[in-house]
Amino acid sequence: MGWDHKYLYVEQKFISNKGLHAIGYIRCVFKSKNGIVTIEEMLEASGYEGYSPELPQEIIHWQAMLEAKKQSNQ
C-alpha cells in the first residue's frame, strides 16, 4: 500500500469462491543481522525510484491511534 519513514504497509485480502471474507492491514519492518533495514535501503535494493503511494485514510487513522497510545504510555 505504501510506506512512511519507518514502516511498510501491506493490505491482505482473504477471498474465496464465496467472496471477500476479511481485509487485514500489516505494518512491517525488515531486519538483517545488522538490525532494521531502512525503507531507503529496501527501495535502493529493489531499484524503485518513485514515491510512496498516498496512504489510505484507514492507515492514517491507524498511525494516529498508535501515536496516541504511545503518548498515553509515557
N, C-alpha and C positions, 0 to 999 in steps of 0.2 A: 504494500500500500504506500510505503514511503518511509522516511526516517527523519530523525531530528539530530541534535548534537551528539547523542549517545546511543540511541536505540533504533532498531529496525522494527517496523510494524508490519505484521503479516495478517491477512484475513484467511480463515479456513472455513469452507462451507461443507456441510455434511448433507449429501444429496443421495437419494435412492430412486428407484423407479416410481416411488410414490410422491416424489418431490423433495423440496428443501425441508430439512429437519432442524437444522441449527446453523448458526454462524458464530464462529469463535475468533477473537482477536488475540494475537500473540505479540508481546513486546520482548524482543530478544537482544542480547549482546553475544558476541562470539569471543571465545578465549583461545589463546595459544599457550604454549609453555612459557611465554614471556608476559602473560597477562591478557587484559582485554584488548581485542583487536578494534581499533578505532573505525568509525564509519569511513573516514578518509582512506584508510588502508584497504578496507574492503572494496571501495569504489575504484581505487587505483588497481588493485589486483584483478578486478572484473573488467577493467577497461572502460567503465561507464564514465562519461564526461558531462552528463546532463545534470539537471537539478532534481531534487526530490519532488515528487508529485505533491500537490496540496493535500494535506491530511484531512480526512473527512471529520465532520463535527463529532462523531462518536469518539474518535481518537483524541480530539482536542478536549472534549469533556472528561475523558478518562485521565488524560495528563493533569488536568486541573484538580480532579479528585485525589490523585496520588500526591500532588504537591500540597494540597490542603491537609491530607493525612500526615505527611512528613512534617509540616509546620506544627500540627497539633501534638506531635510526639516529642517535640523539643522541650 
